[in-house]
Amino acid sequence: MPKYIARILCQSAGMVLCLLLVLCGSLAAQGELLSADTTAASADTMAHGGPQPGQINVDIGFNLKVKLRLIPVYAGQSLTDSIIKYLPQNSVVGVSEEQDNWYKIVFGPSDNRRNGWVISYGVERTHDMEYMVTGSEISQRWQGRKVEVLAGESAIRAFPNSEGQLLARVYRGEVFDIVSEAEQFYQVSLPSGATGWIWKGDVGFYIQPRYSLQQVQELRDAADRQEQRDRELSGLLGDLERRDSLARLDLNLLRTLTLRRQAERDSARMIQVRPSPWSYDSLKHRTSLVLGLRKQSFGSALGLASTMLKGIGVKVDLTPTLAFEFGRFSGVPTVSALGPDQEIPGPLTGLDTLNVEASLLSLGVAWKVNAAAVPILKKFDNHLHLGLGRMTLKATAAGKSRTDNLMGPMIGWTIGKHLFSRISFEAGASWIVTSTEVTGALETGGALLERQSKTSANMAIHGGVTWRF
């Protein structure tokens, strides 16, 4: 019985030993395959210059791109099959077949194409062209990068896991060059020339100090001296600002006194040489000549059609906002079509054929109004006109003539705009309110004597130019 147990133990120990030998051999073979594949891929990349066109299988319609840092390529569709290659991250390979969770891939240079199987985990479909990432590209990623131990004590192991063989213990502040990277570990170069793996949580990227401790102390001393100089300059600047403020106050006072003195001199000069407001020179500069046209309409009581009157006027500025105006306009209106309800002035009745002459005399004042609140009017000079008007209507027929003089108040509004230094344009509207005796236009006999008084508002639109002497 003991012999049987001893035999079983010996067999078990032998099997464990064989498994360890197979595992070590597999790891060594995988390392050799990875190194050989990296060298071959690098040579292939140099020979073919990156991705080649036309590498997507038209039947499958896509390539595969490696998402993990490293994935194995198996000889068959089983995890127990031999590994023929490792593909680095971002490598792109062609696909020739898809079965369940496995892809049959084609990779390698055009003159040495190889086949293998990869599991769907760790890859993704892409339309990028084939491209094999080389070992040199991985090493260039970490070239010149270093890590510094931040933990009080850390271990460097032979494999990227916490159960790997301990190669060395390192301490806070030590710095090592990065060779490569695993998911949770960095591969670093030791002073002896060997490489090992250190946990990422114990280290941080090392940044080379720009200055030594002595240089830092010198820079600090220089900064202190500069700060002292800045404080002194700030004090001087504050003193200069106070002096400048006092000088500005004195300057403003001097300017005020100068303006007051100038105003006193101007006032004295005006008192001495101010001409009489009614002198020739004063009236000349305040007088303007007005030339214009007036589209005059007549009320229904006058029985006349609208006509164009031409005229001339004079305007004298009494103050900057008030002016005196006088004007005379004349024209030849026509008699409007007479209907059964039409009325005409009494002095014009009884004549079968009428030739009418009309004239208008206006006398009044113009007051300049500030119309800034009205968007359209604020761009012009605005004047309100108030005055009296006298409208004379003279009718001639068969050698006889009669005259009707109509008087009444006038009101109007004018807008103006300077065109040149002495010439301005003016336009506006006005009304003259008149009262006259009227009779029916078609009345005859004694009915002509039946008259009644009527008031009418006669509107006109006028425009013209003003020339200042």
C-alpha positions as CSV (number, residue, x, y, z in Angstrom):
1,M,0.0,0.0,0.0
2,P,2.7,2.6,0.8
3,K,4.5,1.7,-2.4
4,Y,1.3,2.4,-4.3
5,I,0.9,5.8,-2.6
6,A,4.6,6.6,-3.3
7,R,4.1,5.7,-6.9
8,I,1.1,8.0,-7.2
9,L,3.0,10.9,-5.6
10,C,6.0,10.4,-7.9
11,Q,3.7,10.4,-10.9
12,S,2.0,13.6,-9.7
13,A,5.3,15.3,-9.1
14,G,6.4,14.3,-12.6
15,M,3.3,15.7,-14.2
16,V,3.7,19.0,-12.3
17,L,7.3,19.2,-13.4
18,C,6.4,18.5,-17.0
19,L,3.7,21.2,-16.9
20,L,6.2,23.7,-15.6
21,L,8.7,22.8,-18.3
22,V,6.0,23.1,-21.0
23,L,4.9,26.5,-19.5
24,C,8.4,27.9,-19.5
25,G,9.0,26.6,-23.0
26,S,5.8,28.1,-24.2
27,L,6.7,31.5,-22.7
28,A,10.2,31.3,-24.2
29,A,8.7,30.3,-27.6
30,Q,6.2,33.1,-27.4
31,G,8.9,35.6,-26.6
32,E,11.0,34.4,-29.5
33,L,7.9,34.5,-31.8
34,L,7.1,38.0,-30.7
35,S,10.7,39.2,-31.2
36,A,10.9,37.5,-34.6
37,D,7.5,38.8,-35.7
38,T,8.4,42.3,-34.5
39,T,11.6,42.2,-36.6
40,A,9.8,40.7,-39.6
41,A,7.0,43.3,-39.3
42,S,9.6,46.1,-39.1
43,A,11.4,44.8,-42.1
44,D,8.1,44.4,-43.9
45,T,7.0,48.0,-43.1
46,M,10.4,49.4,-44.3
47,A,10.1,47.4,-47.5
48,H,6.4,48.2,-48.3
49,G,6.1,51.7,-46.8
50,G,2.9,51.3,-44.7
51,P,-0.6,50.1,-45.7
52,Q,-1.0,48.6,-49.2
53,P,-4.2,49.4,-51.2
54,G,-6.7,46.7,-52.2
55,Q,-6.2,44.6,-49.0
56,I,-9.9,44.4,-48.0
57,N,-11.5,41.1,-49.0
58,V,-14.5,42.0,-51.1
59,D,-16.4,38.9,-49.9
60,I,-16.0,39.8,-46.2
61,G,-16.0,43.6,-46.7
62,F,-13.8,44.6,-43.7
63,N,-10.4,44.2,-42.0
64,L,-9.6,43.7,-38.3
65,K,-7.9,46.2,-36.0
66,V,-6.3,45.2,-32.7
67,K,-7.7,47.1,-29.7
68,L,-5.7,45.5,-26.9
69,R,-1.9,45.9,-26.3
70,L,-1.2,42.4,-27.6
71,I,-3.4,39.5,-28.9
72,P,-2.3,36.0,-29.9
73,V,-2.8,34.4,-33.3
74,Y,-3.7,30.6,-33.0
75,A,-3.0,27.9,-35.5
76,G,-6.6,26.7,-35.2
77,Q,-10.0,27.6,-33.7
78,S,-9.1,26.6,-30.1
79,L,-7.4,28.2,-27.2
80,T,-5.4,25.1,-26.8
81,D,-3.9,25.3,-30.3
82,S,-0.3,26.6,-30.7
83,I,0.3,30.4,-30.8
84,I,2.0,31.3,-34.1
85,K,2.2,35.1,-33.6
86,Y,1.4,38.1,-31.4
87,L,-0.2,41.2,-33.0
88,P,0.6,44.6,-31.3
89,Q,-2.1,47.2,-30.7
90,N,-3.4,49.2,-33.7
91,S,-2.2,46.5,-36.2
92,V,-4.7,46.0,-39.1
93,V,-4.9,42.5,-40.8
94,G,-7.1,41.1,-43.6
95,V,-10.0,38.6,-43.0
96,S,-10.7,35.6,-45.2
97,E,-13.3,33.8,-43.1
98,E,-15.6,34.2,-40.1
99,Q,-16.9,31.3,-37.9
100,D,-18.7,31.8,-34.6
101,N,-16.4,33.9,-32.4
102,W,-13.3,33.3,-34.5
103,Y,-11.8,35.1,-37.5
104,K,-9.4,33.5,-39.9
105,I,-6.9,36.2,-40.8
106,V,-4.3,36.8,-43.5
107,F,-1.2,38.8,-42.6
108,G,2.4,39.4,-43.6
109,P,4.1,40.8,-46.7
110,S,2.7,40.0,-50.2
111,D,5.5,37.5,-50.9
112,N,5.0,35.6,-47.6
113,R,1.3,35.6,-46.6
114,R,0.4,33.7,-43.5
115,N,-2.9,32.4,-42.0
116,G,-4.1,32.1,-38.5
117,W,-7.1,32.4,-36.2
118,V,-8.0,35.2,-33.7
119,I,-10.9,35.3,-31.2
120,S,-13.3,38.2,-31.6
121,Y,-12.5,39.6,-28.2
122,G,-9.8,42.4,-28.5
123,V,-10.4,43.2,-32.2
124,E,-12.8,45.5,-34.1
125,R,-14.0,45.7,-37.7
126,T,-12.4,48.5,-39.8
127,H,-12.1,49.6,-43.4
128,D,-8.5,50.7,-42.9
129,M,-5.8,49.1,-45.1
130,E,-3.5,46.5,-43.7
131,Y,-0.8,47.7,-41.5
132,M,1.4,45.9,-39.0
133,V,2.7,47.9,-36.0
134,T,6.4,47.2,-35.4
135,G,8.3,46.8,-32.2
136,S,10.3,49.9,-33.1
137,E,7.1,52.0,-33.0
138,I,6.3,50.7,-29.5
139,S,9.8,51.5,-28.3
140,Q,9.7,55.0,-29.9
141,R,6.5,55.7,-27.9
142,W,8.5,55.5,-24.6
143,Q,11.8,56.8,-25.8
144,G,13.2,59.3,-23.4
145,R,10.3,58.9,-20.9
146,K,11.1,58.1,-17.3
147,V,9.3,57.2,-14.1
148,E,10.0,58.3,-10.5
149,V,9.2,56.1,-7.5
150,L,6.5,57.8,-5.4
151,A,5.9,55.1,-2.9
152,G,8.1,54.6,0.1
153,E,9.2,51.2,-1.2
154,S,8.3,49.3,-4.4
155,A,9.1,46.0,-6.1
156,I,10.5,45.3,-9.6
157,R,9.4,41.9,-10.8
158,A,10.3,39.6,-13.7
159,F,6.7,39.5,-15.1
160,P,3.9,42.1,-15.2
161,N,1.9,40.7,-12.3
162,S,2.1,40.7,-8.5
163,E,3.2,37.0,-8.4
164,G,6.3,37.5,-10.7
165,Q,9.8,36.8,-9.4
166,L,11.2,39.7,-7.4
167,L,14.2,41.2,-9.1
168,A,14.9,44.3,-6.9
169,R,13.4,46.7,-4.3
170,V,13.5,50.4,-5.1
171,Y,12.7,53.4,-2.9
172,R,11.1,56.8,-3.2
173,G,12.9,59.3,-5.4
174,E,14.7,56.7,-7.7
175,V,14.3,57.3,-11.4
176,F,14.2,54.7,-14.2
177,D,13.8,54.7,-18.0
178,I,10.6,53.2,-19.4
179,V,11.1,50.4,-21.9
180,S,7.5,49.2,-22.5
181,E,4.1,49.1,-20.8
182,A,1.5,46.5,-19.8
183,E,-2.0,47.0,-18.5
184,Q,-1.0,47.7,-14.8
185,F,2.8,47.8,-15.0
186,Y,5.7,49.7,-16.7
187,Q,8.7,47.8,-17.9
188,V,11.8,49.7,-16.8
189,S,15.5,49.5,-17.3
190,L,17.6,48.7,-14.2
191,P,21.2,50.1,-13.6
192,S,22.6,46.5,-14.2
193,G,21.2,46.5,-17.7
194,A,18.4,44.1,-17.0
195,T,14.7,45.0,-17.3
196,G,11.8,44.4,-14.9
197,W,8.2,45.4,-14.3
198,I,7.0,47.9,-11.7
199,W,3.4,48.6,-10.7
200,K,2.0,51.9,-12.1
201,G,0.4,52.9,-8.8
202,D,3.9,53.2,-7.1
203,V,5.4,55.6,-9.7
204,G,4.7,58.8,-11.7
205,F,6.2,60.3,-14.8
206,Y,9.5,62.0,-14.0
207,I,10.0,65.6,-15.2
208,Q,13.6,66.7,-15.4
209,P,14.2,69.8,-13.2
210,R,15.0,72.9,-15.3
211,Y,17.3,74.4,-12.7
212,S,19.6,73.0,-9.9
213,L,19.1,73.9,-6.3
214,Q,21.9,76.6,-6.5
215,Q,20.3,78.1,-9.6
216,V,16.9,78.1,-7.9
217,Q,18.4,79.9,-4.9
218,E,20.0,82.5,-7.2
219,L,16.7,83.0,-9.0
220,R,14.9,83.5,-5.7
221,D,17.5,86.1,-4.6
222,A,17.1,87.9,-7.9
223,A,13.3,87.9,-7.5
224,D,13.6,89.3,-4.0
225,R,15.9,92.1,-5.3
226,Q,13.5,92.8,-8.2
227,E,10.5,92.9,-5.8
228,Q,12.4,95.5,-3.6
229,R,13.0,97.6,-6.7
230,D,9.4,97.3,-7.7
231,R,8.3,98.6,-4.3
232,E,10.6,101.5,-4.6
233,L,9.4,102.3,-8.2
234,S,5.8,102.0,-6.9
235,G,6.5,104.6,-4.3
236,L,8.0,106.9,-6.8
237,L,5.1,106.4,-9.2
238,G,2.6,107.2,-6.4
239,D,4.5,110.4,-5.6
240,L,4.5,111.4,-9.3
241,E,0.8,110.7,-9.5
242,R,0.1,113.0,-6.5
243,R,2.2,115.8,-8.1
244,D,0.4,115.3,-11.4
245,S,-3.0,115.6,-9.7
246,L,-1.9,118.9,-8.0
247,A,-0.6,120.2,-11.3
248,R,-3.9,119.3,-13.1
249,L,-5.8,121.2,-10.4
250,D,-3.6,124.2,-10.9
251,L,-4.0,124.0,-14.7
252,N,-7.8,123.7,-14.5
253,L,-7.9,126.8,-12.2
254,L,-5.6,128.7,-14.6
255,R,-7.8,127.7,-17.6
256,T,-11.0,128.8,-15.8
257,L,-9.4,132.2,-15.0
258,T,-8.2,132.5,-18.6
259,L,-11.7,131.8,-20.0
260,R,-13.3,134.2,-17.6
261,R,-10.8,136.9,-18.6
262,Q,-11.4,136.2,-22.3
263,A,-15.2,136.5,-21.7
264,E,-14.7,139.8,-20.0
265,R,-12.6,141.1,-22.8
266,D,-15.2,139.9,-25.4
267,S,-18.0,141.5,-23.5
268,A,-16.2,144.8,-23.2
269,R,-15.4,144.7,-27.0
270,M,-19.1,144.0,-27.9
271,I,-20.2,146.9,-25.7
272,Q,-17.8,149.2,-27.4
273,V,-18.3,148.2,-31.0
274,R,-21.8,146.5,-31.1
275,P,-23.7,148.2,-34.0
276,S,-27.3,149.3,-33.8
277,P,-29.7,146.4,-34.6
278,W,-31.3,148.6,-37.3
279,S,-28.1,149.6,-39.0
280,Y,-27.5,148.6,-42.6
281,D,-24.8,146.0,-41.8
282,S,-26.9,144.4,-39.1
283,L,-30.1,144.2,-41.3
284,K,-28.1,143.0,-44.3
285,H,-26.8,139.9,-42.4
286,R,-30.2,139.1,-41.0
287,T,-32.2,139.5,-44.2
288,S,-33.0,136.7,-46.7
289,L,-34.7,136.7,-50.1
290,V,-37.3,133.9,-50.7
291,L,-38.3,132.7,-54.2
292,G,-40.8,130.0,-54.6
293,L,-44.0,128.4,-56.0
294,R,-47.3,127.9,-54.2
295,K,-49.9,125.3,-55.2
296,Q,-53.0,127.0,-54.0
297,S,-56.4,125.3,-53.7
298,F,-59.7,127.1,-53.0
299,G,-62.6,126.2,-50.9
300,S,-65.9,125.1,-52.4
301,A,-67.3,128.5,-51.7
302,L,-64.9,130.2,-54.1
303,G,-65.7,128.0,-57.1
304,L,-62.1,128.0,-58.4
305,A,-59.8,125.2,-59.4
306,S,-56.4,124.7,-57.8
307,T,-53.7,126.8,-59.5
308,M,-49.9,127.4,-59.3
309,L,-48.9,130.8,-57.9
310,K,-45.5,132.3,-58.3
311,G,-44.1,134.8,-55.8
312,I,-41.3,136.4,-54.0
313,G,-40.8,137.2,-50.3
314,V,-38.5,138.7,-47.7
315,K,-37.5,137.3,-44.3
316,V,-35.7,139.2,-41.5
317,D,-34.3,137.3,-38.4
318,L,-35.4,139.2,-35.3
319,T,-33.8,136.6,-32.9
320,P,-32.2,133.2,-33.5
321,T,-35.6,131.6,-33.2
322,L,-38.0,134.3,-34.4
323,A,-38.2,135.9,-37.9
324,F,-40.5,138.4,-39.7
325,E,-41.8,137.4,-43.1
326,F,-43.6,139.1,-46.0
327,G,-44.5,137.7,-49.4
328,R,-46.6,138.2,-52.5
329,F,-47.8,135.4,-54.8
330,S,-49.9,135.7,-58.0
331,G,-51.5,133.5,-60.6
332,V,-54.4,132.9,-63.0
333,P,-56.8,130.3,-61.5
334,T,-59.6,128.8,-63.6
335,V,-63.2,128.5,-62.8
336,S,-64.1,124.9,-61.6
337,A,-66.9,123.0,-63.3
338,L,-70.2,124.4,-62.0
339,G,-72.9,122.1,-60.9
340,P,-76.4,122.6,-59.5
341,D,-75.0,122.6,-55.9
342,Q,-71.9,124.7,-56.7
343,E,-71.5,128.2,-55.2
344,I,-69.4,131.2,-56.3
345,P,-68.6,134.5,-54.6
346,G,-71.2,137.2,-54.9
347,P,-68.9,139.7,-56.8
348,L,-68.2,137.1,-59.5
349,T,-71.8,136.3,-60.3
350,G,-73.7,137.5,-63.3
351,L,-70.8,137.2,-65.7
352,D,-71.1,134.5,-68.3
353,T,-67.3,134.3,-69.1
354,L,-64.8,134.7,-66.4
355,N,-61.1,135.6,-66.6
356,V,-59.8,135.5,-63.0
357,E,-56.6,136.9,-61.6
358,A,-55.6,135.9,-58.1
359,S,-53.0,137.4,-55.8
360,L,-52.0,136.6,-52.2
361,L,-50.2,138.9,-49.7
362,S,-48.9,137.3,-46.5
363,L,-47.5,139.0,-43.4
364,G,-46.4,137.2,-40.3
365,V,-43.7,135.6,-38.2
366,A,-41.9,132.3,-38.3
367,W,-40.9,130.6,-35.0
368,K,-38.1,127.9,-35.1
369,V,-39.4,124.7,-33.4
370,N,-37.2,121.9,-32.0
371,A,-38.7,118.7,-33.4
372,A,-36.0,116.3,-32.2
373,A,-38.6,113.9,-30.9
374,V,-39.9,113.2,-34.4
375,P,-37.4,110.9,-36.3
376,I,-38.2,112.4,-39.7
377,L,-38.4,116.0,-38.8
378,K,-35.2,116.1,-36.6
379,K,-33.0,116.1,-39.7
380,F,-34.5,119.5,-40.8
381,D,-35.0,123.0,-39.6
382,N,-38.7,123.3,-38.6
383,H,-40.6,126.6,-38.5
384,L,-44.2,127.4,-37.4
385,H,-45.8,130.3,-39.4
386,L,-48.5,132.6,-38.0
387,G,-49.8,135.7,-39.7
388,L,-52.5,137.4,-41.9
389,G,-53.3,137.0,-45.5
390,R,-55.1,138.9,-48.1
391,M,-56.4,137.1,-51.2
392,T,-57.6,139.3,-54.1
393,L,-59.8,137.7,-56.9
394,K,-60.3,139.9,-60.0
395,A,-62.8,138.7,-62.6
396,T,-63.1,140.2,-66.1
397,A,-65.8,139.5,-68.7
398,A,-67.2,141.6,-71.6
399,G,-65.1,144.6,-70.7
400,K,-66.3,144.6,-67.1
401,S,-64.3,143.7,-64.0
402,R,-65.1,143.0,-60.4
403,T,-62.8,142.5,-57.5
404,D,-63.3,140.5,-54.3
405,N,-60.8,141.0,-51.4
406,L,-60.7,138.1,-48.9
407,M,-58.8,138.5,-45.7
408,G,-58.1,136.0,-42.9
409,P,-55.6,134.4,-40.6
410,M,-52.8,132.2,-41.9
411,I,-51.0,129.2,-40.3
412,G,-48.4,126.9,-41.8
413,W,-45.5,124.6,-41.2
414,T,-42.1,124.6,-43.1
415,I,-39.1,122.3,-43.1
416,G,-35.7,123.6,-44.4
417,K,-32.3,122.3,-45.2
418,H,-29.0,124.2,-45.9
419,L,-27.7,123.4,-49.3
420,F,-24.7,125.8,-49.3
421,S,-23.4,128.5,-47.0
422,R,-26.1,131.0,-48.0
423,I,-28.7,129.0,-49.9
424,S,-31.4,126.9,-48.2
425,F,-34.3,124.8,-49.5
426,E,-37.7,125.1,-47.9
427,A,-41.0,123.2,-48.3
428,G,-44.2,123.1,-46.4
429,A,-48.0,123.6,-46.2
430,S,-50.2,126.5,-45.1
431,W,-53.9,127.4,-44.7
432,I,-55.7,130.8,-45.1
433,V,-59.2,131.0,-43.6
434,T,-61.5,133.4,-45.5
435,S,-65.1,134.5,-45.3
436,T,-67.2,135.7,-48.3
437,E,-70.8,136.0,-49.6
438,V,-71.8,133.3,-52.0
439,T,-74.8,132.4,-54.2
440,G,-75.8,129.4,-56.3
441,A,-73.8,129.0,-59.5
442,L,-76.9,128.3,-61.7
443,E,-79.3,130.8,-60.0
444,T,-80.9,133.5,-62.2
445,G,-83.1,136.5,-61.8
446,G,-84.0,137.6,-58.3
447,A,-82.4,134.5,-56.8
448,L,-79.0,136.0,-57.5
449,L,-79.7,138.5,-54.8
450,E,-80.1,135.8,-52.2
451,R,-76.7,135.5,-50.8
452,Q,-75.2,134.0,-47.6
453,S,-71.9,134.3,-45.9
454,K,-69.6,131.2,-45.8
455,T,-66.1,130.5,-44.4
456,S,-63.6,128.3,-46.2
457,A,-60.1,127.1,-45.4
458,N,-57.9,127.4,-48.5
459,M,-54.9,125.0,-48.3
460,A,-51.6,125.4,-50.2
461,I,-48.4,123.5,-50.6
462,H,-45.4,125.7,-51.2
463,G,-41.6,125.2,-51.9
464,G,-38.7,127.4,-52.8
465,V,-35.2,128.6,-52.0
466,T,-33.9,131.1,-49.5
467,W,-30.8,133.2,-50.2
468,R,-29.2,135.1,-47.3
469,F,-27.5,138.4,-48.1
